[in-house]
Amino acid sequence: MADNSKTEDTASDSLEAAKNATNKKEKLADQVMQNPQVLASLQERLDNTSLTPSSYIETFPKAVIRRIDALKKLQVKCAHIEAKFYEEVHDLERKYAALYQPLFDKRREFINGEAEPTDAESEWHSENEDEEKLAGDLKNAVVIDEKAEETNVKGIPDFWFTIFRNVDMLSELVQEYDEPILKHLQDIKVKFSEPGQPMSFSLEFHFGPNDYFSNSVLTKTYKMKSEPDKTDPFSFEGPEIVDCEGCTIDWKKGKNVTVKTIKKKQKHKGRGTVRTITKQVPNDSFFNFFSPIKVSGDGESLDEDSEFTLAADFEIGHFFRERIVPRAVLYFTGEAIEDDDNFEEDEEGEEEELEGEEEGEEEEDAESDPKKESSQPAECKQQ
């Protein structure tokens, strides 16, 4: 009997201890749940979980997931068809480049004074009547000695150099000591890769005789890829520049602006004598454009600075091809730059207008539902 009594007492004590432990846990849980920071953290985790597309897809039955995988396979095939589309676009660009070239050749002749436009070729009607009136007044007020003008001015002076100066993307690359060289730039051409060759395009910078280098043409070739990545086919958005090659500039003695000579003093550790040595170090210059960073073919990744430099290089090459060369006269006059600026301003204005409309809609919703307004803090928006 005594043993049974002890057993009952022990069981009773254990039950009481378990109840006390449970009560403590419940009190602790209540205290935790009353902490706003803990509640906010839990809510954020729940929201993120519920809004993750992958977690939503995982809730589907296996048969539905199987159909989704089939759709992805179809999407990869679409990406490959899109790649073929861009290859044909490249062929069309090559075809039409040949049609543009006679016009660009005539442009070069007018710029460099190799030919004079006829009256019919130079006739241009301005859309701005005030400008026409002002031009007429000036013509009547000023007597122009055309013969003297012809002997003094040849072609359109500093045409391409002015474009470099007008376009921010290019002017940032040009140093003061680059300017005299760029004034010898006579033409820029775009050449596309031949049929059957890997997709690429080249920029040719044609220079007149000068005191800086002996090359008549400096080239930059951009290699392109128009195929989905095997590891990430859904990232394909059209052709991309993957590498570029420059050329060797044959600088004349003492005229290489891409390097500078510095003097450095060295002290001998043993004898204590000091000597002065000179060495060449890289120098900022537009002409570094023709010595680009080489993309490693063995898969080694570039450091962050190199990647940024290479990306900027690709952007400049694309800008020459798509904008500068086809519309050179408008970048010379500044009209194309004004159009680009207006387009950017219009985009910003649309964004601000849309943001204003969204804010107005939120205010109207709050006013139309007073219960909703009073039950939620102003800064909280329930999704």
Secondary structure as UniProt FT lines:
FT   HELIX           2..33
FT   HELIX           36..51
FT   HELIX           53..57
FT   TURN            58..59
FT   HELIX           62..111
FT   TURN            112..113
FT   HELIX           119..122
FT   HELIX           129..141
FT   HELIX           146..152
FT   TURN            157..158
FT   HELIX           159..166
FT   HELIX           168..171
FT   TURN            172..173
FT   HELIX           176..178
FT   HELIX           179..182
FT   TURN            183..184
FT   STRAND          185..192
FT   TURN            195..196
FT   STRAND          200..207
FT   STRAND          217..225
FT   HELIX           233..235
FT   STRAND          240..245
FT   TURN            253..254
FT   TURN            257..258
FT   STRAND          259..267
FT   TURN            269..271
FT   STRAND          274..282
FT   HELIX           286..290
FT   TURN            297..298
FT   HELIX           304..319
FT   HELIX           320..324
FT   TURN            325..327
FT   HELIX           328..333
FT   HELIX           335..368
FT   HELIX           370..375
FT   TURN            378..379
//
